Amino acid sequence: MKILIFTKNWLGDVLFEVPAIKALRDNFPEARLTALAPARCLEILKALPYLDGVRIFDERGSERPVWAKIRLIRRLRQEKFDKVFLFHRSFTRALVAWLGGIPERVGYETPKRRRLLTKAVPQPRQAMHQGDYFLNLLKWAGLRVPFGAEYEFFCRKEDEEEAGRLLESCGLKDKRFAAFHIGANWEPKRWPAAHFARLAGLLIERLGCKIVLTGSERDESIAESIQGQVPEGTGTCPWVKGEGVLSLCGRTSLGVLGAVYKRAEFVVSSDSGPLHIASGVGTPVVALFGPTSPVLTGPRGTGKKTILQFVPEGYSIPWKGKVLPERGWMERISPEEVFEKICQTSLSLR
C-alpha cells in the first residue's frame, strides 16, 4: 500500500503532526508513507524514521504555477497512491489529490472541498490541541490513535557533530548554558529585546549560566541589541558587559539547532517553531505566550514544560487583531517573573 500525506506549512504544525504520522506507521506497518511539504519543513520530515519519502509541495512557491500543479498531478497518477491524508485544509491540495487519481482521500470537511473527499471528517466541536486535531482526523478514518501523545524532533549524527563543533568554537564545550530563541514569525508574539537582556543578566549574575541566542539571519540585529543591553554583573559571578551572551542567529540548520538545544540546560522562547524543536528533543522549555493559546499550540514534546502567559483585560485568545493594547502585551511578562519561575522549577539545575 502507498499512502500520501499532505502536511501543513509551518515548523510547529509539522511537529504537531509527528504523532499522527507515527500513528499511520503503526496502523500501516508495511505501507510506503510519503509526505508532501514546503521546502522549509523538509529537514524535519527527512529525519523522521516513520516516513519512506519526502517531497516538496510549496503552493506559494515552486508549485504556484498551474503547469507545476499539472506536473504534480501526472506524477501522482503514475505512482498510483492508494490513500491520502490531508492534514492541511487547503482546497487546492484536495483537488490535486482528486485529479491525481488517489482513490481514498481523507481530510477535514469544508464546504468547498466536501465532494473531493471520500472521507470528509467534521470539524471538532470543541477546541483541542493541534496534535490531537491531526490524531482526531485519523480516528474518524477508523485508525487507532494515542490522543495526548508527545511529539519528537530527531537529529542526525551529522547535526550532533556540527553542534558540538559550533559550541566548542564559542568556548562552550562541556559548559552549562541556557538558550533563548529570540525570533517569532508574528510581531505580537515577540518578547522585547530589553526583557531578554535583563533575564540574561539575572541568569549570569545569580546562577553563573551562560546564554546562547538563536534565531534566523534577520534576527541578528535583535541579538546585537540584546548583547548591548545586558547590564554589567556583580556579586558571585563577575563578568564583563556583553560577555557570556553569544549569538548563533543565522548559523544553524534546523537539525543543528535541535542538537544545540539538546545540550542546553533549558530554552526560553515565545510561541514558535524552535520552541517546539526544543521541546521535541527533550529539553525543558519556558514558553512565553501572549496572543496565541497554549491550549491549542502549547509545547507538547518530551521535555519539561513551563508556560507563562499574559492576556490583557478585555482580550481573548487566540487573538488575530491588528491593534495591540495601549500598555502592550508580551512586554507585560517581566524578566523577573520568568527568572523566578526558572528558579522555582529548578530548570537551571538539570
PyMOL commands that set and color helices and strands:
alter all, ss='L'
color gray80, all
select helices_A, chain A and resi 11-27+39-46+66-79+91-99+114-116+130-140+157-169+187-189+193-207+217-229+254-263+273-280+294-297+330-332+335-344+347-349
alter helices_A, ss='H'
color red, helices_A
select strands_A, chain A and resi 2-6+32-37+53-56+83-86+104-108+119-121+177-181+210-214+245-247+267-270+285-289+305-309
alter strands_A, ss='S'
color yellow, strands_A
deselect
rebuild
show_as cartoon
